[in-house]
Amino acid sequence: MSTGLIAFSLFSVLNRPDPRLDASWQMMLIRAHVAGLQFGRDIIFTWGPWGFLCSLTQMGSAAAGPILAWQVGGNLLVAFSLVALTRGLVAWRRAAFVAAILAFHWLFQDTAYFVLIALIAVSGLMRPGAPLVTLAAWGLFLGFLAQIKFTYFVLSSAAVLGAIVCWAGSRSWMRCLAVAGAFACAVLGAWVAAGQDLDNLYPYVRRSLEISSGYADAMGFDEAWPLFAWGSGLALLCALFVWKAWRAIPDRPFALGAAGYLAFSFLVIWKESFIRADIVPLGGHVFGLFTYVLILGPALPGMLFPGTRWHWFDLSLAYGLVGIACFDADYYRIGPRILWQMTYGQAQDLKRLRDLPADWQRSFAEASAEDALPAIKAAVGGGTADVYDYSIGTALLNGLRLSPRPIFQSYSAYTPSLEGWNLRHYQSARAPDFLLWKAEDVDGRYPGQDDAMLVASLPGHYEALFEERGYYLFRKGTPVAGLPERRLALRTTVRLSEEVALPSGDFAVWLEANPVPNALGRLRGMLYKPALVNLVTTDAHGGTRTWRLVPRVARAGFILVPTLASGRDMALLMEGKTRSTVKSFHFGAPAGQDEFWSHVDVSVFQMPGLPLRLAEPTDP
């Protein structure tokens, strides 16, 4: 019964297609599978080649069969595994574990998989006396999960490493080989089964690591102090539990392997939850840590300390429940109604399982009609197209022939290397014939930071045609050559709030800025997340605006003048015009975060290849 309830709860009612940020990347995962794109080269993203199975947005009948097969069969396997891995617990712990899954896993998409990997690590791969065939089976399962999302790859690899440490300490070399061999075979097998070339596995891992390494700088989002306090308290409880387990478990190899894995997994979940600590009613990244602990809380003490009826870590369940009540009381007010609506929708979809592909296709057609860009579609015709910044779903809904950048949502191209991959795509024969441009930003970033090198390289090589429903259409002329010439105009070091006047000149301006944290800032970045830094610009009329600065992008540089706040601004730049200009700027930090910064190294360049003159009010 528990298996059926959990499997039913994991079944998702997929959302209707739309061009927004999250729906766009989920649709793009489906498109990548259907088109056979190679991860690590054609597409650089932190979801893997089997990630489309977990998409929460459908794309008509495309890949509907595999998605539904995973929704039913895959979720049944996950549910069976969760129940099997906890079958040795006492009755109240099993009941609390199942209840917690049903109540909380849906608050954060990754929770069920995080919990499953943790249980496989502690209860599957490290169980005393486990048969070789059982260890190999769990290793195979982890190898497949690793190809769904890069975070699962990291956690699964850590679970295998913990198991190897455990069995090596017991001198059980065959068990080490069974775990490592099965995992490696499954990783390679799942990669090939997804239509991927083995030569691309290393590039996928390497570039996913690069995206992950730059995530904190680019995507950090601060939470309120009460939420930070609750989260920090829960993290400390987890750290204390791991330390106590390492000290108290008499089986030392098991203690080292289990405690080591749990410490790593809690750190990963803490980072994932509180780097981008956004929260909305019944959702947000911060729920990752809370739901992970709420579900694992009843299970872990019974696994690590068998025979113990009660353990102080059981209080983490009460702590998590009270914490959620304090920072998101809507969970208790409307959560049960939302859960009931989800349950009803799941039941209706399951009853009509065979009809869902046709229903999805009708829904896709309706969404395509609502988001139609007939003039753009006619102009593009049989040519290839790409979309800046992140609404790639627009092209999919309009049936355009895509030739997308590898980092297909530009807000994720937040390191020089990642920017370089997108720029080289536009320098190659695969460069799109047309580019749809919509003014989009994440967290109030200064415009033009997303894909900064590519943006600066477009003038002179693409020309503006027209605008439709907020999308400007640009057409390729000559091949993109690379960054235009830059001439150093100013180099200095400033403190926060120290104004920098820009040199006069009728050219675009390129800014390179290296915000340097002090020792306290470096410590904060290692244990928590980097402090935020802002760019404050002053225009010719004395007006000021505050923008988010992405440090890794700023170090490599971006166009400061003109401010590319819209598609019209980009179209004017291509004609050598601008609506306004920046006269000076300084750097700042949100309240309470200036103490983490030492100084900013600044270099200002003029770009003679991009002349500028003020546009007339009548200019389109």
C-alpha positions in Angstrom: 0.0 0.0 0.0 2.8 2.4 0.9 4.4 1.8 -2.5 1.2 2.6 -4.3 0.6 5.8 -2.3 4.1 7.1 -2.9 4.1 6.2 -6.6 0.7 8.0 -7.0 2.0 11.0 -5.2 5.1 11.2 -7.4 3.0 11.2 -10.6 3.0 14.7 -12.0 0.3 16.5 -13.9 2.4 18.3 -16.6 1.9 22.0 -17.2 0.8 23.6 -20.4 3.6 24.9 -22.6 4.5 28.6 -22.4 7.6 30.6 -23.3 8.6 31.6 -19.7 12.0 30.8 -18.2 11.3 27.5 -16.4 8.9 26.1 -19.0 11.4 27.1 -21.8 14.3 25.0 -20.4 12.0 22.1 -19.7 10.6 22.1 -23.2 14.2 22.5 -24.5 15.2 19.3 -22.7 12.4 17.5 -24.6 13.5 19.0 -27.9 17.1 18.0 -27.2 16.1 14.4 -26.7 13.9 14.4 -29.9 16.5 16.1 -32.0 19.4 14.0 -30.6 21.4 17.0 -29.4 24.7 16.1 -27.7 25.1 17.2 -24.1 28.4 18.9 -23.3 28.7 20.2 -26.9 25.3 21.0 -28.6 23.7 21.7 -25.3 25.4 22.8 -22.1 23.1 22.5 -19.1 23.0 21.0 -15.6 20.3 18.6 -16.5 21.4 15.4 -18.2 20.2 13.5 -21.3 17.5 11.7 -19.4 16.4 14.9 -17.6 13.5 15.3 -20.0 11.7 12.5 -18.2 11.3 14.8 -15.2 10.0 17.7 -17.2 7.0 19.5 -15.5 6.0 21.0 -18.8 4.8 19.0 -21.8 5.6 19.8 -25.5 2.7 18.2 -27.2 3.1 14.6 -28.2 6.9 15.0 -28.4 8.5 12.3 -26.2 5.1 11.8 -24.6 5.6 8.0 -24.5 8.9 7.9 -22.6 7.7 10.7 -20.2 4.6 8.8 -19.3 6.4 5.5 -19.1 8.7 7.1 -16.5 5.8 8.9 -14.8 4.2 5.5 -14.2 6.9 2.8 -14.3 9.8 5.0 -13.1 7.9 6.5 -10.2 6.7 3.0 -9.2 10.3 1.8 -9.2 11.3 4.9 -7.1 8.4 4.3 -4.7 9.3 0.6 -4.4 12.9 1.4 -3.7 12.0 4.0 -1.0 9.8 1.4 0.8 12.3 -1.4 0.4 15.2 0.7 1.8 13.2 1.6 4.9 11.6 -1.8 5.6 13.9 -2.5 8.5 12.7 0.5 10.5 10.2 0.2 13.4 6.6 0.8 12.5 6.3 4.4 13.6 9.4 5.4 11.7 8.1 3.8 8.5 4.8 5.5 8.9 6.3 8.9 9.6 8.6 8.5 6.6 5.8 7.7 4.2 3.6 10.5 5.7 6.5 13.0 5.3 7.0 12.0 1.6 3.4 12.4 0.8 3.1 15.8 2.6 6.4 17.5 1.5 8.1 16.1 -1.5 6.1 18.2 -4.0 7.3 21.4 -2.4 10.7 21.0 -4.1 11.2 19.1 -7.3 14.5 17.4 -6.4 13.5 16.2 -2.9 12.3 12.7 -3.8 15.5 12.0 -5.7 17.8 13.5 -3.1 16.1 11.3 -0.4 16.3 8.2 -2.7 20.0 8.6 -3.3 20.7 9.1 0.4 18.8 6.0 1.3 20.5 3.9 -1.4 23.9 5.2 0.0 23.2 4.4 3.7 20.7 1.5 3.6 21.5 0.0 0.2 25.2 0.3 -0.6 26.6 0.2 2.9 24.2 -2.3 4.6 26.3 -4.9 6.6 26.4 -8.2 4.9 24.7 -7.0 1.7 25.0 -9.6 -1.1 27.1 -8.6 -4.2 24.1 -8.8 -6.5 22.2 -6.3 -4.3 25.1 -3.9 -4.2 25.4 -4.2 -8.0 21.7 -3.5 -8.5 21.8 -0.4 -6.4 24.9 0.8 -8.2 23.1 0.3 -11.6 20.1 2.3 -10.3 22.4 5.2 -9.2 24.1 5.2 -12.5 20.9 5.8 -14.3 19.8 8.5 -11.8 23.1 10.2 -12.4 22.2 10.9 -16.0 18.9 12.7 -15.1 20.6 15.8 -13.5 24.1 16.8 -12.8 23.4 17.3 -9.1 22.2 13.6 -9.0 25.4 12.7 -10.7 27.4 14.4 -8.0 25.4 12.9 -5.1 25.4 9.4 -6.7 29.1 9.5 -7.2 29.5 10.6 -3.6 27.3 7.7 -2.5 29.5 5.2 -4.4 32.6 6.7 -3.0 31.2 6.4 0.5 30.4 2.8 -0.1 33.8 2.1 -1.4 35.3 3.7 1.7 33.0 1.6 3.9 33.8 -1.8 2.2 37.5 -1.0 1.8 37.7 -0.4 5.5 36.2 -3.9 6.0 38.7 -5.4 3.4 35.7 -6.5 1.3 37.3 -5.8 -2.1 34.7 -7.7 -4.1 31.9 -5.4 -2.7 34.0 -2.4 -3.7 34.3 -3.7 -7.2 30.6 -4.6 -7.4 29.5 -1.1 -6.4 32.0 0.8 -8.5 31.8 -1.4 -11.5 28.0 -1.4 -11.6 27.8 2.3 -11.2 30.4 3.0 -14.0 28.6 0.6 -16.4 25.3 2.2 -15.7 26.6 5.7 -16.2 28.1 4.8 -19.5 25.1 2.6 -20.6 22.6 5.3 -19.7 24.6 7.9 -21.6 24.8 5.7 -24.8 21.1 4.7 -24.4 20.2 8.3 -24.5 21.8 8.7 -27.9 24.9 10.4 -26.6 28.5 9.9 -27.9 30.9 8.7 -25.3 33.4 11.4 -26.3 31.0 13.9 -25.0 30.7 12.5 -21.4 33.8 14.3 -20.1 32.8 17.6 -21.7 29.4 17.3 -20.2 30.8 16.7 -16.7 33.4 19.5 -17.1 31.0 22.1 -18.3 28.4 21.2 -15.8 31.0 21.7 -13.1 31.7 25.1 -14.6 28.1 26.1 -14.5 27.9 24.9 -10.9 31.0 26.7 -9.9 29.6 30.0 -11.1 26.1 29.5 -9.8 26.6 31.2 -6.5 28.1 34.4 -8.0 25.5 34.7 -10.6 22.3 33.4 -9.1 22.7 34.1 -5.3 19.5 35.5 -3.8 19.3 36.7 -0.2 16.6 35.5 2.2 15.1 37.3 5.2 17.0 37.0 8.5 14.3 34.9 10.2 14.5 32.4 7.3 18.3 32.4 7.5 18.1 31.7 11.2 15.7 28.8 10.8 17.8 27.3 8.0 21.1 27.8 9.9 19.6 26.1 12.9 18.5 23.1 10.9 21.9 22.9 9.2 23.6 22.9 12.6 21.3 20.1 13.7 22.3 18.1 10.7 26.0 18.8 11.3 25.7 17.7 14.9 23.9 14.5 13.9 26.6 13.6 11.4 29.3 14.3 13.9 27.6 12.2 16.6 27.1 9.4 14.1 30.7 9.4 13.2 31.7 9.3 16.8 29.1 6.8 18.1 28.6 4.1 15.4 30.8 1.1 16.6 31.3 -0.2 13.0 34.1 2.2 12.1 34.2 1.6 8.3 30.4 2.1 8.1 30.6 5.1 10.4 33.2 6.8 8.1 31.3 6.0 4.8 27.8 6.9 6.1 28.9 10.0 8.0 31.1 11.2 5.1 28.3 10.8 2.6 25.6 12.5 4.8 27.9 15.4 5.6 28.5 15.9 1.9 24.8 15.6 1.0 23.7 18.0 3.7 26.3 20.5 2.4 25.0 20.2 -1.1 21.4 20.6 -0.1 22.3 23.5 2.1 24.1 25.2 -0.7 21.3 24.5 -3.3 18.6 25.7 -0.9 20.3 28.9 0.4 22.4 30.2 -2.4 19.3 31.1 -4.4 17.1 31.4 -1.3 13.9 32.5 -3.0 10.6 31.6 -1.5 7.0 31.8 -2.9 3.9 30.5 -1.3 4.3 26.7 -1.3 7.6 26.7 -3.1 11.1 28.0 -3.5 14.6 26.7 -3.2 14.7 27.0 0.6 12.3 24.2 0.8 15.0 21.8 -0.5 16.8 21.6 2.9 13.6 21.5 5.0 11.9 18.8 3.0 15.0 16.7 2.8 15.4 16.7 6.5 11.7 16.3 7.2 11.6 13.2 5.2 14.9 11.7 6.2 14.5 12.7 9.8 12.4 9.7 10.9 14.5 7.3 8.9 18.2 8.1 9.5 18.4 7.5 13.3 16.8 4.0 12.8 19.3 3.1 10.1 22.4 4.4 11.8 21.4 3.3 15.3 19.3 0.2 14.9 17.4 -0.8 18.1 17.2 2.8 19.3 13.5 3.6 19.9 13.9 7.4 20.1 16.8 9.7 19.1 17.3 13.4 19.7 17.5 13.9 15.9 13.8 13.0 15.7 13.2 16.5 17.0 14.3 17.8 13.5 10.8 16.8 12.4 9.2 19.2 14.8 11.8 21.8 14.1 11.1 21.7 10.4 7.3 21.9 10.9 7.6 24.9 13.1 10.1 26.5 10.8 7.8 26.2 7.8 5.0 27.7 9.9 7.2 30.7 10.7 8.4 31.5 7.1 5.6 30.2 5.0 2.4 29.8 6.9 0.5 29.4 3.6 1.6 25.8 3.7 -0.7 25.1 6.6 -3.4 27.4 5.4 -3.8 26.4 1.7 -1.4 23.5 1.4 -4.0 20.8 2.1 -6.3 22.3 -0.5 -3.5 22.4 -3.1 -2.5 18.9 -2.2 -6.1 17.7 -2.7 -6.3 19.5 -6.1 -3.0 17.9 -7.1 -4.3 14.5 -6.0 -7.5 15.0 -8.0 -5.6 16.0 -11.1 -3.3 13.0 -10.8 -6.2 10.7 -10.5 -7.9 12.2 -13.5 -4.7 12.0 -15.6 -4.1 8.4 -14.6 -7.6 7.4 -15.6 -7.0 8.9 -19.1 -3.4 7.8 -19.5 -3.7 6.6 -23.0 -5.4 9.8 -24.1 -2.8 12.2 -22.6 -0.5 12.4 -25.7 -3.4 13.6 -27.8 -4.6 16.0 -25.1 -1.1 17.4 -24.8 -0.9 17.9 -28.5 -4.2 19.9 -28.5 -2.9 21.9 -25.6 0.3 22.6 -27.4 -1.6 23.8 -30.5 -3.7 26.1 -28.3 -0.5 27.5 -26.6 1.1 28.0 -30.0 -1.9 30.0 -31.2 -1.8 32.2 -28.2 1.9 32.9 -28.5 2.0 33.1 -32.3 4.4 35.5 -34.0 3.0 35.3 -37.5 5.1 38.1 -39.0 8.3 36.8 -37.5 7.5 33.2 -38.6 6.8 34.4 -42.1 10.1 36.4 -42.2 12.1 33.5 -40.8 10.5 31.0 -43.2 12.9 28.0 -43.6 15.8 29.8 -42.0 17.3 28.9 -38.7 16.6 30.9 -35.5 17.8 31.5 -32.0 16.2 33.4 -29.1 17.9 35.9 -26.7 17.7 35.9 -23.6 15.8 32.9 -22.2 12.4 32.5 -23.9 13.5 29.7 -26.2 10.0 28.3 -25.8 8.8 31.0 -28.1 10.7 29.5 -31.0 9.4 26.0 -30.1 5.8 27.2 -29.9 6.1 28.9 -33.3 7.7 25.9 -35.0 10.9 27.8 -35.9 13.9 25.8 -37.1 16.2 26.2 -34.2 20.0 26.6 -34.2 20.3 27.5 -30.5 23.4 28.6 -28.6 24.9 25.7 -26.4 23.9 27.7 -23.3 20.5 28.3 -24.7 19.4 30.6 -21.9 21.9 33.5 -21.7 21.5 34.2 -18.0 23.4 30.9 -17.5 26.4 32.0 -19.6 28.0 33.6 -16.5 31.7 32.7 -17.0 34.0 33.7 -19.8 34.4 30.1 -20.9 30.6 29.6 -21.2 30.3 32.9 -23.0 33.0 31.7 -25.4 31.0 28.6 -26.3 28.0 30.7 -27.4 30.2 33.2 -29.2 31.9 30.4 -31.2 28.5 29.0 -32.1 27.8 32.4 -33.8 31.2 32.4 -35.5 30.6 28.9 -37.0 28.6 27.7 -39.9 25.8 26.8 -37.4 25.1 30.5 -36.6 21.4 31.2 -36.9 20.0 33.1 -39.8 17.7 35.0 -37.5 17.8 36.1 -33.9 14.7 36.9 -31.8 15.5 39.4 -29.1 13.4 40.1 -26.1 14.4 42.3 -23.1 14.6 39.9 -20.3 16.7 39.9 -17.1 17.2 37.9 -14.0 17.4 39.6 -10.6 17.7 43.1 -12.1 21.1 42.5 -13.8 22.7 45.3 -15.8 21.5 44.7 -19.4 24.1 43.2 -21.7 25.8 41.1 -19.0 24.0 37.9 -20.2 26.2 36.5 -23.1 28.2 39.8 -22.9 30.8 38.8 -25.5 28.2 37.6 -28.0 26.1 40.8 -27.5 29.1 43.0 -28.2 29.9 41.0 -31.4 26.5 41.3 -33.0 26.6 44.9 -34.4 27.8 45.0 -38.0 26.9 41.3 -38.5 23.1 41.2 -37.7 20.6 43.9 -38.8 17.3 44.8 -37.2 14.1 44.1 -39.2 11.0 44.7 -37.1 9.4 44.1 -33.7 6.4 41.9 -32.9 4.8 41.4 -29.5 8.0 42.5 -27.7 10.4 40.4 -29.8 12.8 42.2 -32.2 13.9 40.2 -35.2 17.5 40.5 -36.3 18.8 39.0 -39.6 22.3 37.7 -40.2 24.5 39.5 -42.7 28.2 38.8 -42.5 29.6 36.1 -40.2 30.3 37.2 -36.6 34.0 37.8 -36.2 34.4 38.4 -32.4 34.8 41.2 -30.0 35.2 44.6 -31.6 38.4 46.6 -31.0 38.7 48.0 -27.4 41.0 50.9 -26.4 41.9 51.4 -22.8 40.6 54.8 -21.6 40.8 54.4 -17.8 42.2 52.0 -15.2 41.8 52.5 -11.5 40.9 50.9 -8.2 37.9 52.1 -6.2 36.1 51.4 -3.0 32.3 50.9 -2.9 30.4 54.2 -3.4 33.4 55.9 -5.1 32.2 57.5 -8.3 33.9 56.9 -11.6 33.4 59.5 -14.4 33.4 58.1 -17.9 35.7 59.7 -20.4 33.9 61.6 -23.2 33.7 60.1 -26.6 31.2 59.0 -29.3 31.7 55.3 -29.0 30.3 52.4 -27.1 32.0 51.7 -23.7 33.2 48.4 -22.4 33.6 47.9 -18.7 35.8 45.3 -16.9 35.3 45.3 -13.1 36.8 42.9 -10.6 35.0 43.1 -7.2 37.5 41.8 -4.6 36.1 40.4 -1.4 38.0 40.8 1.9 38.8 37.8 4.2 35.4 37.9 5.7 33.8 37.9 2.3 35.8 35.0 1.2 34.8 33.0 4.3 31.2 33.9 3.7 31.4 32.7 0.1 33.0 29.3 1.1 30.5 28.5 3.9 27.4 30.2 2.7 27.3 32.3 -0.5 29.2 35.3 -1.9 27.9 38.8 -0.9 26.1 40.7 -3.6 27.5 43.7 -5.4 25.6 46.3 -7.4 26.4 48.7 -10.2 24.8 52.2 -9.8 24.7 54.2 -13.0 24.1 58.0 -13.4 22.8 59.3 -16.8 23.2 62.6 -18.5 20.2 64.0 -16.7 21.5 63.0 -13.2 19.1 60.1 -12.9 20.5 57.0 -11.1 19.6 53.3 -11.4 20.8 50.4 -9.4 21.6 47.1 -11.1 22.8 43.6 -10.1 26.4 42.9 -11.1 27.5 39.4 -11.9 31.2 39.3 -10.8 32.5 36.6 -13.2 30.9 38.4 -16.1 32.1 41.8 -14.9 35.7 40.5 -14.7 35.7 39.6 -18.4 33.7 42.7 -19.3 30.4 43.8 -20.9 29.0 46.8 -22.8 28.3 49.6 -20.3 27.3 52.3 -22.9 24.7 52.1 -24.3 22.4 50.5 -21.7 20.7 47.7 -23.7 17.5 47.7 -21.7 15.3 46.7 -24.6 15.3 45.2 -28.1 15.0 48.7 -29.4 18.2 49.7 -27.7 20.0 46.8 -29.4 18.5 47.7 -32.7 19.7 51.3 -32.3 23.2 50.1 -31.4 23.3 48.2 -34.7 22.7 51.5 -36.4 25.2 53.4 -34.3 22.7 55.2 -32.2 21.6 55.3 -28.5 18.7 56.8 -26.6 20.6 57.7 -23.5 24.1 57.4 -22.1 25.9 56.7 -18.8 28.0 59.6 -17.5 29.4 58.0 -14.4 29.0 55.0 -12.1 29.9 53.5 -8.8 29.6 50.2 -7.0 27.5 49.4 -4.0 26.1 46.5 -2.0 22.8 45.7 -0.4 22.3 46.8 3.2 24.7 45.0 5.5 26.9 43.5 2.7 29.4 46.3 2.1 31.5 45.0 4.9 32.4 41.9 2.8 34.1 43.8 0.0 37.6 45.2 -0.1 37.8 47.1 -3.4 37.0 46.9 -7.1 39.6 46.9 -9.9 38.1 48.9 -12.9 39.1 49.1 -16.5 37.1 51.2 -19.0 37.6 50.8 -22.7 36.2 52.7 -25.7 35.1 50.7 -28.7 35.9 52.6 -31.9 34.2 50.0 -34.0 30.9 50.9 -32.4 30.3 54.6 -32.9 27.3 56.2 -31.1 25.2 59.3 -31.6 22.1 60.2 -29.8 19.0 59.0 -31.6 16.2 61.3 -32.6 12.8 60.9 -30.8 11.4 59.7 -34.2 13.9 56.9 -34.6 12.1 53.5 -34.5 
